[in-house]
Amino acid sequence: MQTPPICNYEGSDYQDVFWEQGGRAYEDGAEAVALQRLLPPRGKLLLELGAGAGRNTPRYQNYERIVLLDYSRTQLERAQQILGSDDRYIYVTADIYRLPFVNGLFDGATMIRTLHHMAEPRLALEQVRRVLLKNACFILEFANKRNLKSILRYILGRQYWNPFSPDPVEFAPLNFDFHPGTLRAWLRQTDFVVERQLTVSHLRMGFFKRILPLNFMIWFDSMAQLTGDLWQLSPSVFVRSHASGNAIQPAAPGAFFRCPACGADLQDTPPQLVCTACGQTYPVENGIYDFRLQS
């Protein structure tokens, strides 16, 4: 399989510069409210796709174990520093188009601020569905091209792309905005049933941040989020869906990893996992499993 291009945050100071120093306490707070509303009351094994430095991981307390997956090893190393030593967490570097897990393993998954880096989002969603149990909860956030700001800019002639067209727009290399109708169609086509939508970050403008108190902004956003099933005009949309269909069988007891190169089951044998089918090896260093395939 030809792997689509990957956005790699290796060596990036994204957590520090964008979140901790970037004046985004409002966005973080609004997303925390959305997750609190959408997460199920309990779960066993959660796959956090695009976990980065673990900003959202502490919000998943209702799950017994969490797999933090990211393509960047340095981001997961930062997550280890923040989260500390805890057997609840499993750290995995991997390509989302070749998830290194057996079918029907997880009873929950989240993908927050990650899909907008996907050149082939349908392929990514197919992989997510493959590793989920039937009825597993999937919480997806996506960047919405049909937001109010882009609509106004388009009407005023200050933006060349049409926010109402169904196709994604790549406004920067490997940075995509999606139409909410198209996103819902992709979910249906990959055997997900949409349950609820929340619109998030309505006040994501420097002007509002300068004049409005943080607590008021988060409260306002928490109220505006509730209109998400009626319309989606915010720059960020959260969607809760559940995995449907009968094609994916539950994972066999004890099965966990599978070879991303050939699809064969792998034995969990740190410091190195060896595929007996194709001979591919995958190192485990300092608690981080590395399933990235070298091109």
PyMOL commands that set and color helices and strands:
alter all, ss='L'
color gray80, all
select helices_A, chain A and resi 14-20+25-38+57-59+73-83+96-98+115-117+121-130+148-155+180-189+206-211+214-227
alter helices_A, ss='H'
color red, helices_A
select strands_A, chain A and resi 43-49+63-70+89-93+106-111+132-143+169-172+175-177+192-200+236-243+272-274+281-285+288-290
alter strands_A, ss='S'
color yellow, strands_A
deselect
rebuild
show_as cartoon
